[in-house]
Amino acid sequence: MLDTMTLTKGVAALCGALLIFLLGSWAGEELYHVGYDSHGYDDHHDQAYKIDTGEEDAGGEEVEETEDVAAILAAGDPAKGEKVFGKCKSCHKLEDGANGTGPYLYAVVDRAIGSVEDYNYSSAMASFGGDWTPENLYGFLEKPKSYMPGTSMAFAGLAKPTDRADLIAFLETVDD
Ligand code: HEC
């Protein structure tokens, strides 16, 4: 008898606790939705964020990104970059004038884009303009086909920023 009573009380207590828990989460969710609605939509939050950090100043975000890239590039390790270059070797040679599937990459850093005389570039690369600054290489090598739509360089890209920085540091040493 007593055992049954204890059991019954226990079950009742559990059910009560569960009910309170369910009611609690329901109420919590209701409150959350009410709070969310009264605060408006996502763009409102974005705006609040921007005002807080002063990022609504034109170009604020870009400046920050440029600084990051400069820091990542400055930390590039040529020894590691030589290994990363293994992914380019099937198409690119480092000797001056030695074109393969791709143009030779001797002294490519700061060379004019698409400027190897006897190499047959895609029109996308031939007409792109500018130089292969470390920053441009960094952007191009992340995803060549997004950076330069129409390029014939069939290479998916180097997703890791440090791989690109190491590789560029290595390419900078290939000019003598
Ligand atoms: C599957 C072959 C292939 C691989 C792999 C490859 N490339 Fe290329 N690369 C090309 C081709 C082809 C072009 C010329 C693209 C064009 O004309 O649009 C090119 C062009 C370039 C250029 C422009 C050079 C210039 O004269 O303007 C750079 C820089 C470059 N590649 C770097 C790299 C690096 C660094 C890697 C390794 C991470 C790499 N490529 C991997 C085929 C390749």
Residues whose N, C-alpha, C, O or C-beta is under 5 A from the ligand:
A	BS01	HEC	K87 C88 C91 T101 G102 P103 A112 I113 G114 S115 V116 N120 Y121 S122 M125 G150 T151 S152 M153 A154 F155
